[in-house]
Amino acid sequence: MNPALITTFARNADATLQGLGGPLTRIRVGAPDLTLRGILRTELAPVGEFGERMEQRHTLTVAASADLKIGDTVLTAVPAATYLVAQAQSNNGFIAVYALRTPG
């Protein structure tokens, strides 16, 4: 693979998240807090055998270089909220998407 092309993709992914994403703070046990930018999505999804209930689902899109791990805590400033990284949904090496859950 062309290293210059990979660098271009990584730079563009970071620039897109800088422009579209909001400020976040990642908290990991045994590591310093990290400030990053990401896109938080909340949507309703049907659950149950027949889709009889709607459940709120949260996902976070960040640059893959943010290196989030399952169990990390993510804080948002506006609106103030706390989420736990629950599952990695996709990571193409440039952009990573994680499923979040609210603590409790």
C-alpha positions in Angstrom: 0.0 0.0 0.0 1.2 3.5 -0.8 2.4 5.2 2.5 1.6 8.7 1.1 -2.0 7.6 0.4 -2.4 6.1 3.9 -1.1 9.4 5.4 -3.6 11.3 3.3 -6.5 9.2 4.5 -5.4 9.5 8.1 -5.0 13.3 7.9 -8.4 13.6 6.2 -10.1 11.4 8.8 -8.6 13.5 11.6 -9.6 16.8 9.8 -13.2 15.6 9.3 -13.6 14.7 13.0 -12.0 18.0 14.0 -14.6 19.9 11.9 -17.7 17.8 12.7 -17.0 16.2 16.1 -17.5 17.6 19.5 -15.0 17.7 22.4 -14.7 14.6 24.5 -12.6 13.4 27.4 -11.4 9.8 27.6 -10.7 8.4 31.0 -8.8 5.2 31.4 -7.6 3.6 34.6 -3.8 3.9 34.9 -3.5 6.4 32.0 -3.7 10.2 31.8 -7.0 11.7 30.6 -7.1 12.3 26.8 -9.0 15.1 25.1 -10.3 14.2 21.7 -13.0 15.0 19.2 -15.7 12.6 18.1 -19.3 12.3 16.8 -21.8 10.9 19.3 -25.0 9.5 17.8 -28.1 8.6 19.7 -30.9 6.7 17.9 -33.9 4.6 18.8 -33.9 1.0 17.7 -36.7 -1.6 17.8 -36.0 -4.5 20.2 -37.9 -7.5 21.3 -39.2 -10.5 19.4 -41.5 -8.4 17.3 -39.8 -5.0 17.7 -42.4 -4.0 20.2 -40.1 -1.8 22.3 -37.8 1.0 21.3 -34.4 1.2 22.9 -32.0 4.2 22.9 -28.6 3.2 21.4 -25.5 5.4 21.5 -22.5 5.2 19.2 -19.3 7.2 19.1 -17.2 7.8 15.9 -13.6 8.8 16.6 -10.2 8.7 14.8 -8.7 5.3 15.1 -5.6 6.9 16.6 -7.7 7.7 19.7 -7.2 4.0 20.6 -10.3 3.6 22.8 -10.6 0.3 24.7 -13.6 -1.5 26.1 -14.3 -0.2 29.6 -12.9 3.4 28.9 -15.1 6.2 30.2 -16.0 9.0 27.8 -17.3 12.3 29.0 -19.1 14.9 26.9 -19.2 18.6 27.7 -22.5 19.7 26.1 -24.7 18.1 27.1 -22.8 16.8 30.1 -23.0 13.1 30.0 -20.9 10.0 30.9 -20.7 6.9 28.7 -18.8 3.6 28.9 -17.2 2.1 25.8 -19.0 -1.2 25.5 -18.2 -2.7 22.1 -16.0 -1.9 19.0 -18.3 -1.9 16.0 -15.9 -1.0 13.2 -12.3 0.2 12.7 -10.9 0.6 9.2 -7.6 2.0 10.6 -8.7 5.6 10.1 -12.1 5.9 11.7 -13.4 3.8 14.5 -17.0 3.4 15.7 -17.9 2.1 19.2 -21.1 1.2 20.9 -21.6 3.0 24.2 -23.7 2.4 27.3 -24.6 4.7 30.1 -23.2 3.6 33.5 -25.5 2.2 36.1 
